[in-house]
């Protein structure tokens, strides 16, 4: 479909001016397809990934439908996480910049209930919130849905993964039947379609897939290493590549906490973010990360939803994601604004090898296997950087005063220029006597063969002989046997029966994972 200019859409001057202020001229594919249908009052199912512009796709029609003279709630947006709710609300406020009298309230767990009560009492026309907190306000009778004209389920598959199906159905059941119902989701498993059949009226179904699932400006690498070596390898790679701002993804909250503690022991400034942190704690962590006082953010996938931090140098997959699509979401946080980003994935054991293969098939890329840099590699890298700085300094000139200073120092201390040069190089170079991480780059078994294709070599360090600072049994290694990996079952927080069938096997969320 042809991408439309926003000037071609039947938008009010207020919204058009806000779009112009935001610097947007051409609508994205999802916006070009969805906005005309939504402006016409149609129910809609939009299948689109994060980063396709779906917030504006539903946000623009939502704002156009609001009567600013009314003090009743006319539209509500449900989001899976507090971070995404805040992000959506901020985007809507930008689009509503010139809509006089329009008020948007954000409600979510972990935030002051008194603030939310005050906002809801003041009469917002739009509410953005998480299902759990919306249910709380409905039970308190501080939020009523009888006047809802439009409801949006944003990232509906994530809300189901997190066990919110009963809450969502209860919320929808309390709204007028005549409302407009909009559903956006990256995937369309059966429970999503069940909700659509029950609560939507002849919805238009549109699907937009990003042409490039993984950014060409991201250097994608994997290392096959023992699980005990993951922490020191992260430290080694951060130093080797001189990474200043890094996000590390793990699948479980306990792993996030243990890893954060371990990285701090290794001298790396790291903070954790997951579902056990309250909103003030999360805000403090993100503020420190954006400011640069914290270099490493360790997060679960769900807790990281809606976090928008620019200038991320690299992303680490400490654990490979259970769903190949999450790999795309994770690494998309680096390599932005024309800069080269780096993605590092750790592979340990048979299951990880199958997951890596599924990720490659899904994203249509081949992730390069590399050896972990040795102490000698690190020393060479540091030496090269030092010589580069020295050469640039010489080229700049204006060294005469420093020559006099060096000569006077040598004369006063009985040194020659050679001794002074060696001492200064030693001071300028970081410690090159670091302890090597053993057994990382040894030959290992071959990677599982693809059907109809030849077997590819699969290498790694062996799993013995090293006790890292924080070993655990995550993704445990062991001998490789051919055949598909045994699947595990995981229950969602509220017993939801959803289990999507995606490449790599979507794993349901438990409270330990968010």
Secondary structure, 3 states (H helix, E strand, C coil): CCCCEHHHCCCCHHHHHHHHHCCCCECCHHHHHHHHHHHCCCCEEEECCCCCCHHHHHHHHHHHCCCCCCCCCCEEEEECCHHHHHHHHHHHHHHCCCCCCCCEEEECCCCCHHHHHHHHHCCCCEEEEEHHHHHHHHHHCCCCCCCCCEEEECCHHHHHHCCCHHHHHHHHHCCCCCCEEEEEECCCCHHHHHHHHHHCCCCEEEECCCCCCCCCCEEEEEEECCHHHHHHHHHHHHHHCCCCCEEEECCCHHHHHHHHHHHHHCCCCEEEECCCCCHHHHHHHHHHHHHCCCCEEEECHHHHCCCCCCCECEEEECCCCCCHHHHHHHHCCECCCCCCEEEEEEECCHHHHHHHHHHHHHHCCCCEECCCCCHHHHHHHHHHHHHHHHHHHHHHCCCHHHHHHHHHHHHHHCCCHHHHHHHHHHHHCCCCCCCCCCCCCCCCCCCCCCCCCCCCCCCCCCCCCCCCCCCCCCCCCCCCCCCCCCCCCCCCCCCCCCCCCCCCCCCCCCHHHC
